[in-house]
Amino acid sequence: MKRTYLYIIVLLCSIISRAQQFVFSSIDTSNGLSNNCILHILQLHDGRIVATTPRSIDLWDGKACQSIQKDSTTSVPLRGYRGAYHVYADKENRLWVKDYQKLWCYDAQLRPILDCLPDSADDVYVDNQGDVFFIRQDTTRLLLDLKTLQGKQYRFYANGEVTCHEGNRLCYAVQASLDSTAITSLVIADTLRERFYQLIDQKLCLEFDTKTQRWTEIFRANRLHTISMTDANTAYIVSRDGMWKIDLTSRKVEQIGQVMMTDGSYISSSRLNTIYTDRDGNVWVGSYDHGLLKGSPASTEPASPSFPIWSIGLIVLIAVCLIALLWFWFSRRKLSTFNSQPSAFSPQPSALNSQPSTIPIDHELITRATSLVEENLSTPNYTVERLAQDLCMDRTGLYKKMTAMLGKTPTVFMRSIRVNHAVQLIREGKLTMTEVAEQSGFSSASYMAKCFQEDLGKNPSDLRENQP
C-alpha cells in the first residue's frame, strides 16, 4: 500500500513540475533562418540574437533574420587556440567566432574584419563584460577561458588551475583535480553567489566558489555541450544525451526528457545541442533539426499553456485521491497500533519468531553499482555521492535500498569491492602495498590495512606471506 502512495506522489509532482517548465516557439527556415541545425547562441549588446549554423551566421532582431556565409576566405589563423567551437560578442557588437586554430570576426552589420588579430597575439578572449583580450599562449600552461566578476579577473587553465587577478596583482591561485589536462572549456558566471560553473572537455561540470576559493564537482556525463543559468537557482545543461536541470542550491541534477512547443507538441531533448538565456530571461535553445527555439516561463504564456487544460482537473483529482488515501492509511495505522498493544492476557512474541523486514534484491542495480565502483577504482575521491549520481539516485535513497537488500551500507559495499580487488593484486605479487592501495581506490596503504582487518580479519601482508 505504501508503494501505491509513493507512485501517486511521484505522478503528482511530475505533472506539477511540467507546469513549471518552459514552453517554446520555433524560428526555422520558414522564418528566414539559413539552416535548422544551430551550433551556438548568444545575444549582442544591442539585443539581437546570434545563431550560428554549420556554414552560416544568422542574426535575429525579433522580426526578421539576416544571414551570411562563414567560409575559409574570411578566417584568420589562430594558432594558439586548439579548443572546440566558441563564440563571443564584445561591447562594440563585434562577433568573434573561434574554431580549431581559426578565427572569424564580424562587425555589427556582419561584415568580416580581416585585420582583427594583432601580430603579437595568437589567441583572443572576450570576458562576460564584453572586453576583448589578445594574448600569446604559453604552450606549457594553456589558457582556456577568461571571465570577470566583482571587478576581478579570473583565468582558467588547462591543468585545472584558476587564478584571480586584481589589475596586475595576482590575488590567489587554486587547482582543481582533473583526470587529465583539459582541451576545451566553457565558463559562465553566477554573480549572485559569486561563483563560476565550468564545463571541462564536454564531460565534467565543476563549480568554483570565489568566496571560499573551493572547487566542487557537480556532474559528469558524455558530450556536455553548453550550460546556462535560467534563474538565480537553476541552470540547464544540454548534452548529447539530452537536457539536464541543476538545482544550484542543492546541486541536485535531474534529466529533462522533452520540451513542449506552443502548439502542444513535444521535442525530445536529445535533439537539442545548445542553450542560452538572454537579458530578458528568455531561454533560447538550438536544435539539430528544429531550428532556433525561444522559450518563456509557462505562466507568462496564457494563450499557450505549457500543459493541456484538462490536466488541471487531473491534478485536482489526484490531490483529492492522495488526501483520501493518506487519511485511510493513517487511520489503518492508528487502528493497527492500538490492536498491537500487548495486554496482560496476551503472550509476548518470542525473539526467535521476529524476523527483520527485507526487500527482494535488485540484481540489476547491484550489478550496475559493482561495475561502476570497479570502473572507478583508480578515480580519486569516487564517493558514495558520485556512485548515487551515476545510478541516477540520491544518496539517502541508495543508502536505504542497499541496506535493506544487502544489510550493508553503500560505504561498506564499495569498501568490500576495493578489498576484493586488492586481494587479487596482492596474490599476483607484482605491486608494492602502496601501489595496490592506489589501484584499489584506497587513500593509503595504512587505510587499506585497516579495511582488511575489518572485512577479512587479517592484514594485507598476511596474504603475501602465505603465497606459495
C-alpha positions in Angstrom: 0.0 0.0 0.0 2.8 2.4 0.8 4.2 1.9 -2.7 0.9 2.9 -4.2 1.0 6.2 -2.2 4.6 6.8 -3.4 3.6 6.3 -7.1 0.7 8.8 -6.7 3.0 11.4 -5.1 5.6 11.0 -7.9 2.9 11.3 -10.6 1.5 14.4 -9.0 5.0 16.0 -8.6 5.9 15.2 -12.2 2.7 16.9 -13.5 3.3 20.0 -11.3 7.0 20.2 -12.4 6.0 20.0 -16.0 3.7 23.0 -15.5 6.7 25.0 -14.2 8.9 24.4 -17.3 9.2 26.5 -20.3 7.0 26.5 -23.4 8.9 27.0 -26.7 8.1 28.6 -30.1 10.2 27.8 -33.2 12.1 30.0 -35.5 13.3 28.0 -38.5 14.0 28.2 -42.3 10.4 29.3 -42.9 11.2 32.4 -40.8 14.3 33.1 -42.8 16.8 31.0 -40.8 19.6 29.7 -43.1 19.7 26.2 -41.5 17.7 24.3 -38.9 20.9 23.0 -37.3 22.0 25.5 -34.6 25.5 25.2 -33.1 25.7 28.2 -30.8 23.5 31.1 -29.5 24.3 34.4 -27.8 23.0 37.9 -27.6 24.7 41.1 -28.9 24.8 44.1 -26.6 22.1 45.8 -28.8 19.7 43.0 -28.0 19.8 41.0 -31.3 20.2 37.2 -31.1 23.0 35.5 -32.9 22.6 31.8 -34.0 25.5 30.1 -35.8 24.9 27.1 -38.1 27.5 24.8 -39.8 28.1 27.3 -42.6 26.3 30.5 -41.7 25.7 33.1 -39.1 22.2 34.3 -38.5 21.1 37.5 -36.8 17.5 37.6 -35.4 16.1 41.0 -34.4 12.7 39.7 -33.3 11.1 40.2 -36.8 13.5 39.2 -39.5 16.7 37.2 -39.9 19.9 38.4 -41.5 22.3 35.7 -42.7 25.9 35.5 -44.0 28.0 32.6 -45.2 31.0 31.7 -43.0 33.8 30.4 -45.2 37.6 30.0 -45.0 38.3 33.1 -47.1 37.2 35.4 -44.3 39.0 33.4 -41.5 42.2 34.5 -39.7 44.8 31.9 -38.4 44.5 31.4 -34.6 47.5 29.2 -33.9 47.3 29.4 -30.1 43.7 28.0 -29.9 43.2 24.2 -30.1 39.8 24.1 -28.4 36.3 23.5 -29.7 33.8 25.9 -31.4 33.3 29.1 -29.3 31.5 32.4 -30.0 31.8 35.8 -28.2 30.2 39.2 -28.5 32.1 42.3 -27.4 30.9 45.8 -26.3 31.1 47.1 -29.8 28.7 44.4 -31.1 31.5 42.7 -32.9 31.2 38.9 -33.2 34.2 36.6 -32.6 33.9 33.0 -33.7 36.7 30.6 -32.7 37.3 27.1 -34.0 40.4 24.9 -34.0 43.2 27.4 -35.0 40.8 29.6 -36.9 39.1 32.9 -36.1 36.3 34.9 -37.7 35.4 38.4 -36.7 32.4 40.4 -37.8 31.2 43.9 -37.2 27.6 44.8 -36.1 26.4 44.6 -39.7 28.1 41.1 -40.1 30.8 42.4 -42.3 34.1 40.4 -41.9 37.1 42.1 -40.2 40.3 40.6 -41.6 42.8 42.6 -39.5 41.2 41.8 -36.2 44.1 39.9 -34.6 47.4 41.8 -33.7 50.7 40.2 -34.9 51.8 39.8 -31.3 48.8 37.6 -30.4 47.8 34.0 -31.3 44.6 33.8 -29.3 41.7 36.1 -28.2 39.2 36.1 -25.4 36.1 38.2 -24.6 35.0 38.3 -21.0 31.4 38.4 -19.7 31.6 42.2 -19.6 32.4 42.4 -23.3 36.0 43.4 -23.0 38.5 41.9 -25.6 41.8 40.4 -24.5 44.5 39.4 -27.0 47.1 37.0 -25.7 50.0 34.8 -26.7 49.5 31.3 -25.4 52.2 29.6 -23.3 52.3 26.0 -24.6 53.3 24.7 -21.1 50.3 26.4 -19.4 47.4 26.9 -21.8 44.7 29.4 -21.0 41.2 28.0 -21.7 38.9 30.8 -20.5 38.8 34.2 -19.0 36.0 35.9 -17.0 35.4 38.9 -14.8 33.5 39.0 -11.5 33.2 41.8 -8.9 36.0 43.8 -10.6 38.4 40.9 -10.6 39.6 38.8 -13.5 39.7 35.0 -13.3 41.8 32.9 -15.7 41.0 29.2 -16.2 43.9 27.0 -17.4 44.2 23.5 -19.0 45.7 22.0 -15.9 42.6 22.8 -13.8 44.1 25.9 -12.2 42.2 29.2 -11.8 44.0 32.4 -11.0 42.4 35.6 -9.6 43.8 38.9 -10.6 43.0 42.5 -9.5 44.7 44.7 -12.0 48.2 43.4 -12.5 48.3 41.8 -9.0 47.8 38.1 -8.6 45.4 37.5 -5.7 45.5 33.7 -5.5 45.6 30.5 -7.5 43.5 27.3 -6.8 43.9 24.0 -8.5 41.0 21.7 -9.5 41.6 17.9 -9.6 41.2 16.8 -13.2 41.5 13.3 -14.7 43.8 14.7 -17.4 44.9 18.0 -18.9 41.9 19.8 -20.4 41.4 20.8 -24.0 38.1 22.6 -24.0 36.3 24.8 -21.5 33.0 26.8 -21.2 32.6 29.0 -18.2 29.5 31.0 -17.0 29.4 33.4 -14.1 26.9 33.3 -11.2 27.0 36.9 -10.0 24.5 36.3 -7.1 26.6 33.6 -5.4 29.9 34.9 -6.8 30.6 31.5 -8.4 31.6 30.1 -11.7 30.3 27.0 -13.4 32.7 25.3 -15.9 32.3 22.5 -18.4 35.6 20.7 -18.9 36.3 18.7 -22.1 32.5 18.3 -22.5 32.3 15.7 -19.8 32.7 17.4 -16.4 30.8 20.2 -14.7 32.6 22.0 -11.9 31.7 24.8 -9.6 34.2 27.3 -8.3 33.2 29.5 -5.3 35.2 32.7 -5.3 34.3 33.4 -1.6 35.6 30.0 -0.3 38.1 29.5 -3.1 37.0 25.9 -3.4 36.2 23.6 -6.4 33.2 21.3 -6.3 32.3 18.6 -8.8 28.6 18.8 -9.8 28.0 16.5 -12.7 29.6 14.1 -15.2 28.1 12.9 -18.5 29.1 12.4 -22.1 29.4 15.3 -24.5 28.2 18.2 -22.3 27.7 20.9 -24.9 26.6 24.1 -23.2 25.4 25.4 -19.8 23.1 28.4 -19.0 21.5 29.8 -15.9 17.8 30.4 -16.4 17.2 32.0 -13.0 19.1 32.6 -9.7 18.7 28.9 -8.6 18.5 26.9 -11.8 20.9 26.0 -14.6 20.4 23.8 -17.6 23.0 21.7 -19.5 22.4 20.5 -23.0 24.3 17.3 -23.9 24.4 14.6 -26.5 22.1 12.5 -24.3 19.6 15.3 -23.7 19.0 18.2 -21.3 19.8 18.2 -17.6 18.4 20.6 -14.9 20.6 21.5 -12.0 19.3 23.0 -8.7 22.2 25.3 -7.8 21.2 25.3 -4.1 21.2 21.6 -3.5 23.3 20.7 -6.6 20.7 18.0 -7.4 20.7 17.0 -11.1 17.5 16.0 -13.0 17.2 14.8 -16.6 14.6 16.5 -18.8 13.3 14.1 -21.4 11.5 16.5 -23.7 10.4 20.1 -24.2 7.0 21.4 -25.1 6.1 23.6 -28.0 3.3 26.2 -28.1 1.2 24.0 -30.3 1.2 21.2 -27.7 3.7 19.0 -29.4 7.0 17.8 -27.8 10.6 17.6 -29.0 13.0 15.1 -27.4 15.8 16.8 -25.5 18.2 14.6 -27.4 17.5 16.7 -30.5 18.9 19.8 -28.7 22.5 20.9 -28.7 22.9 24.4 -27.2 21.2 26.7 -24.7 21.4 30.4 -23.8 19.5 32.8 -21.5 19.1 36.4 -22.8 19.0 39.5 -20.6 15.2 39.5 -20.6 15.1 36.0 -19.1 14.0 34.2 -22.3 15.6 30.8 -22.8 16.9 30.1 -26.3 17.6 26.5 -27.4 19.4 25.4 -30.5 18.4 22.1 -32.1 19.8 19.7 -34.7 16.8 19.8 -37.0 14.1 22.1 -35.5 15.8 25.4 -35.8 16.0 28.1 -33.0 13.6 27.6 -30.1 12.6 30.5 -27.9 11.2 29.6 -24.5 9.4 31.6 -21.9 8.1 30.5 -18.5 4.7 28.8 -19.0 3.0 31.2 -16.6 3.7 34.1 -18.9 2.1 32.4 -21.9 -1.7 32.4 -21.1 -2.6 31.8 -24.7 -0.4 28.7 -25.0 -0.2 26.9 -21.6 2.7 24.5 -21.2 0.3 21.7 -20.4 -3.3 20.8 -21.5 -6.2 22.4 -19.6 -7.6 19.0 -18.8 -4.5 18.2 -16.7 -5.6 20.9 -14.2 -8.6 18.7 -13.4 -6.4 15.7 -13.2 -4.1 17.4 -10.7 -7.1 18.3 -8.5 -8.4 14.7 -8.8 -5.1 13.2 -7.9 -4.7 15.6 -5.0 -8.1 14.6 -3.6 -7.4 10.9 -4.0 -4.0 11.4 -2.4 -5.5 13.1 0.7 -8.2 10.4 1.0 -5.6 7.6 0.7 -3.3 9.3 3.3 -6.3 9.7 5.6 -7.2 6.0 5.1 -3.5 4.9 5.7 -3.2 6.9 8.9 -6.5 5.6 10.2 -5.4 2.0 9.5 -2.0 2.6 11.1 -3.6 4.1 14.2 -6.0 1.1 14.5 -3.2 -1.3 13.9 -1.1 0.3 16.6 -3.9 0.1 19.0 -4.6 -3.5 18.3 -0.9 -4.4 18.5 -0.5 -3.2 22.1 0.2 -6.2 24.3 -2.2 -6.9 27.1 -1.7 -8.7 30.4 -3.6 -11.7 29.0 -1.8 -11.9 25.6 1.5 -13.8 25.2 4.6 -11.8 24.3 6.2 -12.6 20.9 9.3 -14.6 21.1 12.5 -13.0 19.9 13.1 -16.2 17.8 10.0 -15.6 15.8 10.7 -11.9 14.9 12.3 -11.6 11.5 13.8 -8.3 10.1 11.9 -6.9 7.2 13.7 -7.5 3.8 13.1 -6.5 0.2 13.9 -8.5 -2.9 17.4 -7.9 -4.2 17.6 -5.8 -7.3 20.3 -7.7 -9.1 20.4 -5.2 -11.9 21.1 -2.3 -9.5 23.8 -4.3 -7.7 25.4 -5.3 -10.9 25.5 -1.7 -12.2 26.8 -0.4 -8.8 29.5 -3.1 -8.8 30.6 -2.2 -12.3 30.7 1.5 -11.6 32.9 1.0 -8.5 35.2 -1.3 -10.4 35.5 1.1 -13.3 36.4 3.9 -10.9 38.8 2.2 -8.6 41.6 4.4 -9.8 39.4 7.6 -9.8 40.4 9.9 -6.9 37.5 10.6 -4.5 35.0 8.3 -6.1 32.5 8.7 -3.2 29.0 7.3 -2.4 27.6 10.6 -3.7 29.3 10.0 -7.0 28.0 6.4 -7.1 24.5 7.6 -6.3 24.6 10.2 -9.1 25.9 7.7 -11.6 23.0 5.4 -10.6 20.6 8.3 -11.0 19.7 8.1 -7.3 20.1 10.4 -4.3 22.5 9.3 -1.5 19.7 8.7 1.0 17.7 6.5 -1.4 20.8 4.4 -2.3 21.6 4.0 1.4 18.1 2.8 2.3 17.8 0.4 -0.6 21.2 -1.1 -0.4 20.9 -1.5 3.4 17.5 -3.2 3.1 18.7 -5.5 0.3 22.2 -6.4 1.4 22.3 -5.5 5.1 25.3 -3.2 4.4 25.7 0.5 3.7 27.0 1.8 0.3 30.2 2.7 2.0 30.8 -0.9 3.2 29.6 -2.2 -0.2 32.2 0.0 -2.0 34.9 -0.9 0.5 34.3 -4.7 0.1 34.8 -4.3 -3.7 38.0 -2.5 -3.2 39.3 -5.1 -0.7 38.5 -7.9 -3.1 40.3 -6.1 -5.9 43.3 -5.5 -3.6 43.4 -9.2 -2.7 43.7 -10.2 -6.3 46.5 -7.7 -6.9 48.4 -8.9 -3.8 48.1 -12.5 -4.9 49.6 -11.6 -8.2 52.6 -10.3 -6.3 53.7 -7.7 -8.9 53.0 -4.5 -6.9 54.0 -2.9 -3.7 51.4 -2.4 -1.0 51.3 1.3 -1.8 50.7 0.6 -5.5 48.0 -1.9 -4.6 46.3 0.7 -2.4 46.4 3.3 -5.2 45.0 0.9 -7.8 42.2 -0.3 -5.5 40.9 3.1 -4.6 42.3 3.4 -1.0 43.8 6.7 0.1 46.8 5.0 1.6 48.3 1.6 2.4 47.6 2.1 6.1 43.9 2.7 5.5 43.8 -0.4 3.2 45.2 -2.4 6.1 42.5 -1.1 8.4 39.8 -2.1 5.9 41.4 -5.6 5.6 41.2 -6.1 9.3 37.5 -5.0 9.4 36.5 -7.2 6.4 38.8 -10.1 6.5 40.3 -10.1 10.0 43.8 -10.1 8.7 46.5 -7.8 7.3 47.4 -7.4 3.6 50.9 -8.6 4.4 49.4 -11.9 5.7 48.2 -12.7 2.2 51.6 -12.1 0.7 53.4 -14.2 3.3 51.0 -17.1 2.7 51.7 -17.1 -1.0 53.2 -20.3 -2.3 
